[in-house]
Amino acid sequence: MVRVLVVDDSLFMRTIVRDMLTSDPGIEVVGSAPDGIAALKMIEETSPDVMTLDIEMPRMDGLELLLHRKSVRNFPRTVMLSSLTSKGAEATNRAISLGADDFILKPSGVGNMQNIRDELITKIKQVIRIPYIERKESAGDETAGTIVVIGSSAGGPSMLDVVLSSFSSRLPAALVIAQHMPEGGFTTALAARLNRVSLMPVKETENGDILTNGQIYVLKAGYHGLITSTLSPRGERGGRIIHSRAPPLHGVRPAADKTLSTASRIYMDRTVAVLLSGMGNDGGTGCAEVKERGGTTIVAREEDCLVYGMARSALQKNCVDRVLPLTAIAGEITRLTRQGGKIGNV
């Protein structure tokens, strides 16, 4: 049973969040608080495992409360509820830097709050289950000869936690994540958070990044991540990430289709495509191109996904090599990238 404290200055929001969480038999809401001062008292009295935390509150806001993490005994793991604004993104990044464990984006309009129920419940359970990695393996500067591209949208961040935390050693490949998120800084926070649970270093992309083995790249929101050819100072052929402000595709930017398509042109049969949870059709066309050029395509099984649109778009094009349980995906990526020869032949 996960014990949760709900902290929000709105009684209406506290009630909605409480009702969503108590609908899951594995969660007990031990209390609620309207501000940080009341929350500190509740933490002492109820010893929650996890706290959902609003940012803007009177007396003591969410960021001020996080400053007490090291001084308060048994400070709970924290999931931030973040607004879909540039100010919200800035505050979310600050919260992650202060030690918040995860964040979830509030939908526009309180009437849509039920849309995040399943994702919020998953995040609350995962923040106490997935450990942080204290010692990381460095990425080094070896030009990547193999690329793994993961596409995801709604429900994707929680699945990325599982995949990235399951790698037991450094990959002889670059791993690029195309996660649908609003621009303004949310992918900065996502990369920082994923970096805590991953053995390999995780960074948000910068325009011109050279793809190197053992490095994980989260594509910067607001840009398509195109993979172009480059030549290293040692004469090794590899890939480079170029940020593009071309119009959104499928209504999103970055679009996994753009990254998969351009990656497969450079890496050909040394490309692995993975689609996780997500709504819409992004990823299907890109997976088909990966398959045509000899690479390998993987989708998560439906029961592990919050939304099955992205994976289904690839299945409908008959271009999927493997449908796997979420917990098996990291192992399969490791096996594929460590084998010699063409990936698509195995």
C-alpha positions in Angstrom: 0.0 0.0 0.0 1.4 3.4 -1.0 0.6 6.2 1.4 0.0 9.6 -0.3 -0.3 13.1 0.9 -2.1 15.6 -1.5 -0.9 19.2 -1.4 -2.8 21.9 -3.3 -4.2 25.2 -2.4 -7.5 24.4 -4.2 -10.0 22.4 -2.2 -11.6 21.3 -5.5 -8.3 20.0 -6.8 -7.4 18.3 -3.6 -10.8 16.5 -3.8 -10.3 15.5 -7.4 -6.8 14.2 -6.8 -7.9 12.3 -3.7 -10.8 10.7 -5.5 -8.6 9.6 -8.4 -6.0 8.1 -6.1 -8.4 6.3 -3.8 -10.0 4.6 -6.8 -6.8 2.4 -6.8 -6.8 -0.3 -4.1 -3.0 0.0 -3.8 -3.0 3.6 -2.7 -4.1 5.2 0.6 -4.5 9.0 0.8 -3.4 9.7 4.4 -4.2 13.4 4.3 -4.3 16.7 2.3 -2.8 20.2 2.9 -3.6 23.6 1.3 0.0 24.9 1.5 3.6 24.0 2.3 3.4 24.9 6.0 0.4 22.6 6.6 2.1 20.0 4.5 5.2 20.0 6.7 3.0 19.3 9.7 1.1 16.5 7.8 4.4 14.9 6.8 5.5 14.7 10.4 2.1 13.3 11.5 1.3 10.9 8.7 4.7 9.8 7.3 3.5 9.5 3.7 5.5 7.6 1.1 4.7 10.0 -1.7 3.4 13.6 -2.0 1.6 15.2 -4.9 2.6 18.8 -4.9 1.2 21.9 -6.5 3.6 24.8 -7.2 1.7 28.0 -6.6 0.2 28.1 -3.0 -0.1 30.8 -0.3 2.1 31.0 2.8 4.6 28.5 1.5 4.6 27.4 -2.2 5.8 24.0 -3.6 9.3 25.2 -4.4 9.8 26.5 -0.8 8.5 23.3 0.6 11.1 21.3 -1.4 13.9 23.4 0.2 13.0 21.5 3.4 13.8 18.0 1.9 17.1 17.6 3.6 16.1 19.0 7.0 12.8 17.0 7.3 13.0 13.4 8.4 11.5 10.9 6.0 10.6 13.6 3.4 8.3 11.8 0.9 9.0 11.2 -2.7 7.4 14.0 -4.7 5.3 14.2 -7.9 4.7 17.7 -9.1 1.5 18.8 -10.7 2.6 21.2 -13.4 0.7 23.7 -15.5 1.0 23.7 -19.3 2.7 27.1 -19.5 6.3 28.4 -19.9 6.1 29.6 -16.3 5.0 26.1 -15.4 7.9 24.6 -17.2 10.4 27.0 -15.5 9.0 26.1 -12.1 9.0 22.3 -12.9 12.7 22.5 -13.9 13.4 24.3 -10.6 11.4 21.7 -8.7 13.4 18.8 -10.3 16.6 20.6 -9.5 15.5 20.9 -5.8 14.8 17.1 -5.6 11.3 16.5 -6.9 11.1 13.0 -8.2 8.7 13.3 -11.1 6.1 15.6 -12.6 2.8 15.3 -14.5 1.3 17.9 -16.7 -2.2 19.2 -15.7 -4.6 19.2 -18.6 -6.2 22.4 -19.6 -9.5 22.7 -17.8 -10.3 21.0 -14.5 -12.9 19.0 -16.2 -10.1 17.1 -18.0 -8.3 16.0 -14.8 -9.7 12.5 -15.0 -7.6 12.1 -18.2 -4.4 11.9 -16.1 -5.7 9.5 -13.5 -4.0 6.3 -14.8 -0.7 8.1 -15.5 -0.7 9.8 -12.1 -1.3 6.5 -10.3 1.5 4.8 -12.3 3.9 7.6 -11.5 3.1 7.5 -7.8 3.8 3.7 -7.6 7.0 4.0 -9.7 8.7 6.8 -7.8 9.0 4.5 -4.8 9.9 1.4 -6.8 12.6 2.5 -9.2 15.9 3.3 -7.5 18.2 6.2 -8.4 21.6 5.4 -10.0 24.4 7.0 -8.0 27.3 5.7 -10.2 27.0 6.2 -13.9 28.9 4.8 -16.9 30.4 7.6 -18.9 29.3 8.0 -22.5 32.8 8.5 -23.9 33.4 10.0 -27.3 33.1 6.9 -29.6 31.0 7.8 -32.6 27.9 5.7 -32.6 27.7 3.1 -35.4 24.2 2.0 -34.2 21.1 4.1 -33.3 18.1 3.3 -31.1 15.1 5.6 -31.5 12.3 5.4 -28.9 9.0 7.2 -29.7 6.4 7.9 -27.1 3.6 10.3 -26.1 0.8 10.0 -23.4 1.9 7.5 -20.8 5.4 7.4 -22.3 7.5 8.9 -19.4 6.6 6.2 -17.0 7.5 3.6 -19.5 10.8 5.3 -20.2 11.5 5.0 -16.5 11.2 1.2 -16.7 13.2 0.9 -20.0 16.1 3.1 -19.0 16.4 1.8 -15.4 16.6 -1.8 -16.8 19.8 -1.4 -18.7 22.6 -3.1 -16.8 25.5 -1.8 -18.8 26.4 0.9 -21.4 25.1 0.4 -24.9 27.4 0.3 -27.9 24.9 2.6 -29.6 23.3 6.0 -29.2 19.7 6.1 -27.9 17.4 9.0 -29.0 14.0 9.6 -27.3 11.2 11.4 -29.2 8.7 12.2 -26.4 5.7 14.4 -27.2 5.7 17.3 -24.8 4.8 21.0 -25.0 7.8 23.3 -25.6 9.2 25.7 -23.1 11.4 23.5 -20.9 9.5 20.3 -20.0 11.9 18.1 -21.9 14.7 19.7 -19.9 13.0 18.5 -16.8 12.3 15.1 -18.3 15.9 14.5 -19.2 17.1 15.6 -15.8 14.7 13.2 -14.1 15.5 10.2 -16.4 19.2 10.9 -15.7 18.6 9.9 -12.1 17.3 6.4 -13.0 19.5 5.6 -15.9 22.9 3.9 -15.8 23.8 5.8 -18.9 23.9 9.7 -19.0 20.8 11.4 -20.3 20.7 14.9 -21.8 18.3 17.1 -23.7 19.5 17.6 -27.2 21.4 20.6 -28.5 21.5 21.5 -32.2 24.5 19.7 -33.7 25.0 17.0 -31.1 27.2 14.2 -32.4 25.7 10.8 -31.6 28.1 8.8 -29.3 27.9 5.3 -27.8 26.3 5.0 -24.4 24.6 8.4 -24.5 20.9 9.0 -24.2 19.4 12.0 -25.9 15.9 13.5 -25.2 14.8 15.5 -28.2 14.1 19.1 -27.3 10.4 20.0 -27.4 9.4 22.4 -30.1 11.9 21.0 -32.7 12.0 18.0 -34.9 15.1 15.9 -34.3 16.6 15.1 -37.7 19.6 12.7 -38.0 22.2 13.8 -40.6 25.5 12.2 -41.6 28.8 13.4 -40.1 32.5 12.5 -40.0 34.4 12.4 -36.8 37.9 13.8 -36.4 39.1 10.2 -36.5 37.4 9.7 -39.9 34.5 7.6 -38.4 31.1 8.0 -40.1 28.2 8.7 -37.8 25.2 10.8 -37.1 24.4 14.3 -35.9 21.2 15.7 -34.4 19.8 18.8 -36.2 17.0 20.8 -34.7 14.3 21.7 -37.3 11.4 24.2 -36.8 9.6 22.6 -39.7 5.8 22.5 -39.2 4.5 19.9 -36.7 3.8 16.5 -38.0 0.7 14.6 -36.7 0.3 17.8 -34.6 3.5 17.3 -32.7 7.1 18.5 -32.7 9.3 16.5 -32.2 7.7 13.7 -34.3 9.1 10.2 -34.0 8.4 9.7 -37.7 10.9 12.5 -38.6 13.6 11.0 -36.4 13.1 7.4 -37.5 13.0 8.3 -41.2 16.2 10.4 -41.1 18.0 8.0 -38.8 17.3 5.0 -41.0 18.8 6.8 -44.0 22.1 7.2 -42.2 22.3 4.0 -40.1 20.3 1.7 -42.4 20.3 -1.8 -40.9 22.0 -0.5 -37.8 18.7 1.1 -36.7 16.4 -0.1 -33.9 13.0 1.6 -33.6 10.9 1.3 -30.5 7.3 2.6 -29.9 5.8 2.9 -26.5 2.5 4.4 -25.3 1.1 7.3 -27.2 -2.0 8.5 -29.0 -2.2 9.3 -32.7 -0.3 7.8 -35.6 3.2 9.1 -35.1 5.8 6.4 -35.5 4.1 4.1 -37.9 5.6 5.5 -41.1 9.0 5.9 -39.6 9.0 2.3 -38.4 8.0 1.2 -42.0 11.1 3.1 -43.3 13.3 1.5 -40.7 12.0 -2.0 -41.7 12.5 -1.2 -45.4 16.2 -0.3 -44.8 16.9 -3.5 -42.9 16.6 -2.3 -39.3 14.5 -3.8 -36.5 11.2 -2.5 -35.2 9.8 -3.1 -31.7 6.5 -2.1 -30.1 5.3 -2.5 -26.5 2.4 -4.8 -25.9 -1.0 -3.1 -25.6 -1.6 -4.1 -21.9 1.5 -2.2 -20.9 0.4 1.1 -22.6 -1.8 3.9 -21.4 -2.7 4.6 -25.1 -2.0 2.3 -28.0 -2.2 4.7 -31.0 1.5 5.0 -31.9 2.2 1.3 -31.6 -0.9 0.4 -33.5 0.0 2.7 -36.3 3.1 0.5 -36.9 1.3 -2.7 -36.5 -1.3 -1.6 -39.1 1.6 -1.1 -41.6 2.8 -4.7 -41.0 6.3 -3.6 -40.2 6.8 -4.7 -36.6 9.3 -7.4 -35.8 8.6 -7.8 -32.1 5.8 -7.0 -29.7 7.3 -7.2 -26.2 6.4 -6.8 -22.6 7.7 -3.5 -21.3 10.1 -5.2 -19.0 11.7 -7.1 -21.9 12.4 -4.1 -24.1 15.7 -3.1 -22.6 17.1 -6.6 -22.8 16.1 -6.9 -26.4 17.7 -3.5 -27.3 20.9 -4.7 -25.5 21.0 -8.0 -27.4 20.4 -6.3 -30.8 23.0 -3.6 -30.4 25.7 -6.0 -29.1 25.4 -8.5 -31.9 27.7 -8.2 -34.9 26.5 -7.7 -38.5 23.1 -6.5 -39.6 20.6 -6.0 -36.8 17.6 -6.7 -39.1 18.8 -10.2 -39.9 18.2 -11.5 -36.4 
